[in-house]
């Protein structure tokens, strides 16, 4: 329940800022700042155990695994808007040349820098304190070997697609630099590369993927709340449900995006 309250609060906050003057951020999911959907997904997942704490039920092991994986990936993966500029400068073999983006970068959820990280840590601390001083709930044990194996495999799959995409982008960038007018200065070349029109996949494809992943997270949490699920396969010491698999797809998404 707490997760859905947060979804309503942050959802209204994000929409108000998104449709305010200057609130749209081109090239990112639904015109919102980069990392907004990932940040909101992480907050929903981290806050989800509160429902189990309030009802005195044991927290499913899958939820615990997903929370720590998402938090770890989120803290490791967040990068700034200057990543593309740095990449271009490196390709030109001029590490001393660096141009700051003149636009003010908007942070995830339209909040100050590091707000999402602070909220994630705060929610985790409050959760542990609620368990220690409040209802005595336990974490359900899971087969961590299988869980870890699935997490690693899915993350590697996502990272492999990302590696292929980055390799192709790097090659395209080298060709663009080689074919530009030799009379252009280095600053002009960088500006052209930054301002050039991006293809459909970079403009829309990744945004669609982010929205789909967010919908999967919300649907999975709703199914967990009402205990709607379906077993995909059941081995001797391990079983995987449909909702569990959907949540595990987050690992592939994080591997692909960052």
Secondary structure, DSSP 8 states (H G I E B T S, - for coil): -HHHHHHHHHHHHHHHHHTSTT---TTSGGG--TTHHHHHHHHHHHHTTHHHHHHT--B-HHHHHHHHHHHHHHHHH---TTHHHHHHHHHTT-TT-----SS----GGG--TTHHHHHHHHHHHHHHHHHHHS----B----HHHHHHHHHHHHHHHHHHHHHHHHHHHHHHHHHHHTS-TTS-HHHHHHHHHHS---HIIIIIHHHHHHHHHHHHHHHHHHHHTT---EEEE-SS-EEEHHHHHHHHHHHHHHHH-
